[in-house]
Amino acid sequence: MSKRIFLSPPYVGKAERDMVAQAFDSNYIAPCGPQVDAFEAGLAKLAGRRFAVAVSSGTAALDLLMDCFELDSSWEVITSSLTFIASAGPAYHRGARLAFVDSDRSGNLDVRLLEKALKASRAPRKMVIAVDLYGRCCDYGKLEKLCTRFGAVLIVDSAEAVGAKCGVRPSGSAGVAAIYSFNGNKIITTSGGGAVLTDDPGIAAAVRKRSQQARENCLWYEHERVGYNYRLSNILGAIGLAQLARLPAILKKRAAIAAHYRAIGGESLPPVAGENHWLNIRLAKDEAGRDALIAALAAENIESRPVWKPMHLQKVFCGAKIYGGKISEDLFRRGVCLPSGTGMTAADLRRVDKVLERFKA
Ligand SMILES: Cc1ncc(COP(=O)(O)O)c(C=O)c1O
């Protein structure tokens, strides 16, 4: 059997190993250290933000933000239905009311439906968690205007969108705060990790403090609230620092893979300017076509998977409100995420092409 082609495996090598060795040799293998500091500085620069706080995952980054805003049942949190569960999970755990909004054809949150949801909300406090789906940025300008008009806190989940842009604005730059993920399958990885990006010094300080058990600035361990242990270790920061230096080359390779898939044809999501091409989507004719394509790829030892199952179809969120729903349902029914890893070779792409050829309309 030929070697397995994964969806989006980590792409690491000597640069990452050397940086980890440097951290190791200097004995900075505890949570804090110069590599994680430099990684944060690099992330803030990438996102065009004043502050970046590196944490243990994208989910932890969202959880800390929910904690900083003291989310509870008085809040309504409106987010995309077409996303990974972590966009909604931290708000769910804090008892906030959840409302989901359908996508437009780009796959991102439909701003007209978001307006409808904000108008309908009777909650005293509102938060919008917009998701840059599959590395394709939302329209930040429109979202910010809308959230300001309705007094809603805007958080952008850019977990999948490191290195992407909305016009001249980098992902991570929109809203009161945004988050990145460095999970193993993301554009850059620290094996597991995430970050909060913000211009607000109060939010940055609160996120940092709460990620470190909320210890007061005091000689002994003094606590006025209970925090979390969500820090990113310096060793993982070292991996991230090396990955960040490679990001331009990674984006170039991802764009070449996307161009390849587009050139061979078939229905896909419409291109979005500035996307980072994290995962490439192929839309089959129908649900049976989706499953057949995934099975045919699997038979050739090639990993693929359906587009995210919308949150409004998940049993756990069956009580939540949904605005629209048909587009995300259709994308789920027909969408297949194709292998898109930075390390894909021409031979790997040929193996995927061979299967795709059989599924051409
Ligand atoms: C849209 C989205 N939000 C949040 C997360 C959570 O990130 P992490 O896996 O680092 O916790 C992910 C991915 O994993 C994601 O795809």
The ligand as an SDF file (V2000), in Angstrom:
LIG
                    3D

 16 16  0  0  0  0  0  0  0  0999 V2000
  -12.7330   27.2980   13.6950 C   0  0  0  0  0  0  0  0  0  0  0  0
  -11.9570   26.7250   14.8480 C   0  0  0  0  0  0  0  0  0  0  0  0
  -12.0670   27.2980   16.0520 N   0  0  0  0  0  0  0  0  0  0  0  0
  -11.3820   26.8580   17.1170 C   0  0  0  0  0  0  0  0  0  0  0  0
  -10.5330   25.7750   17.0140 C   0  0  0  0  0  0  0  0  0  0  0  0
   -9.8620   25.2770   18.2410 C   0  0  0  0  0  0  0  0  0  0  0  0
   -8.4910   25.2790   18.1860 O   0  0  0  0  0  0  0  0  0  0  0  0
   -7.6390   24.2100   19.0340 P   0  0  0  0  0  0  0  0  0  0  0  0
   -7.7720   22.8970   18.3400 O   0  0  0  0  0  0  0  0  0  0  0  0
   -6.2640   24.7600   18.9860 O   0  0  0  0  0  0  0  0  0  0  0  0
   -8.2030   24.1880   20.4070 O   0  0  0  0  0  0  0  0  0  0  0  0
  -10.3850   25.1480   15.7620 C   0  0  0  0  0  0  0  0  0  0  0  0
   -9.5240   24.0080   15.5110 C   0  0  0  0  0  0  0  0  0  0  0  0
   -9.0120   23.1860   15.9100 O   0  0  0  0  0  0  0  0  0  0  0  0
  -11.1230   25.6170   14.6560 C   0  0  0  0  0  0  0  0  0  0  0  0
  -11.0310   25.0130   13.4660 O   0  0  0  0  0  0  0  0  0  0  0  0
  1  2  1  0
  2  3  1  0
  2 15  2  0
  3  4  2  0
  4  5  1  0
  5  6  1  0
  5 12  2  0
  6  7  1  0
  7  8  1  0
  8  9  2  0
  8 10  1  0
  8 11  1  0
 12 13  1  0
 12 15  1  0
 13 14  2  0
 15 16  1  0
M  END
$$$$
